[in-house]
Amino acid sequence: MDARNAFAEHHGGVYPDQYYNGWYGGNRGRWYQENNDWRWEGINGHRYWRDHDKWEWHRWHHRHHDRDDD
């Protein structure tokens, strides 16, 4: 099974291009809500969220998915 199909199987049938369908700051990814706070998850594994009183970029590669078509 290729990485694209494995991703879709893990994300309820949604392929990476559908899952990461937004752009922010020149980065492809998606916005999601966690504990009433909005967060950005980039397709490259970088994340952006408010930490205490300011917004910051975080390099967090847990749950990062490799893609065959990059």
C-alpha positions in Angstrom: 0.0 0.0 0.0 1.4 3.4 -0.9 1.7 6.3 1.6 -1.2 8.2 0.0 -3.6 5.3 0.5 -2.3 4.6 4.0 -3.0 8.3 4.8 -6.5 8.1 3.5 -7.2 4.8 5.4 -6.0 6.5 8.6 -8.0 9.7 8.0 -11.4 8.3 7.1 -10.9 8.1 3.4 -9.6 11.6 3.0 -6.4 12.0 0.9 -3.6 14.4 1.9 -4.7 17.0 -0.7 -8.2 17.1 0.8 -7.0 17.0 4.4 -4.4 19.7 4.1 -6.5 22.0 1.9 -5.6 25.4 3.3 -2.8 27.9 3.2 -1.3 30.1 5.9 1.9 32.1 5.7 2.9 30.4 2.5 2.5 27.0 4.1 0.0 24.3 3.1 -2.0 22.8 6.0 -5.2 23.0 7.9 -6.8 24.9 10.8 -8.3 22.9 13.6 -9.7 23.6 17.0 -8.3 22.1 20.2 -9.7 23.0 23.7 -11.5 26.1 22.3 -8.2 27.4 20.7 -7.5 27.4 17.0 -4.3 25.8 15.8 -2.5 25.4 12.4 -1.0 22.1 11.3 1.2 22.4 8.3 1.7 19.6 5.9 5.4 19.8 6.7 4.8 19.0 10.3 5.2 22.6 11.6 2.4 23.9 13.9 1.3 27.4 14.8 -0.7 28.2 18.0 -1.1 30.7 20.8 1.1 29.8 23.7 0.0 31.8 26.7 -0.3 35.3 25.3 1.4 35.1 21.9 1.3 33.1 18.7 4.3 30.9 17.9 5.6 28.4 15.3 6.4 25.0 16.7 8.3 22.2 14.9 6.5 19.2 16.0 6.8 16.1 13.8 4.6 13.8 15.7 1.7 12.7 13.4 3.6 14.0 10.4 2.7 12.1 7.3 5.1 11.6 4.4 3.7 12.1 0.9 4.8 10.4 -2.3 3.9 13.4 -4.6 6.0 16.2 -3.0 
